[in-house]
Amino acid sequence: MVNASIKELLDKGEMLPLMEEFYTIQGEGFHTGKAAYFIRIGGCDVGCHWCDVKESWNAKLHPPTNADIIVANAKKYANTVVITGGEPLMWELDYITTALQTNNIKTHIETSGAYKLSGIWDWICLSPKKTKLPLNDIYSQCNELKVIVFNKNDFKFAEEQAAKVSDKCELFLQPEWSNREKMMPLIVDYVMKNPTWKVSLQTHKYLNIP
Ligand code: SF4
């Protein structure tokens, strides 16, 4: 049971249900290869059947953690933070992103966009999911669109989503990990025919790092 004062701090984003935090290399998308401090926040109801972090779904399993402590931890390691989940936008992120930027730390987010955008971001990676589509406002604001390709239908979904983002948005197709051997040849072929898209790989999984 979360008591009333903790609930209030969670509502304000001064506390967040922290699943894990770690310093590693960003493995996917536009910033692949850059060192970053990852903050994984619990809670997600998007329900991707292939989700590789199902342990994140129940926010109650992850301890409410003071955002100032998370910022102090990040500051020891990195000048870039990636806030991920779960679905991080289930939480109010203005407080932690303001604190990070005040400490000269760049703020990146990985989100499905299914919840209202909060926070002040240097980079927004939108990874839309068919099970719970993004809210409209995020399309014009995202810097990167990363569509996970599980089967052939996902190319059509990718184009539908790309039609909604700005011209400056970077477009990535990334194979779903368990299906990568099957989908990779199709993605390679698609990107060669449609070079506005780029391939994103989960390089951290190949490197065996978190
Ligand atoms: Fe998992 Fe992310 Fe899908 Fe949520 S949005 S179910 S965390 S892959």
Residues whose N, C-alpha, C, O or C-beta is under 5 A from the ligand:
A	BS01	SF4	C44 V46 G47 C48 C51 V53 G85 G86 E87 S112
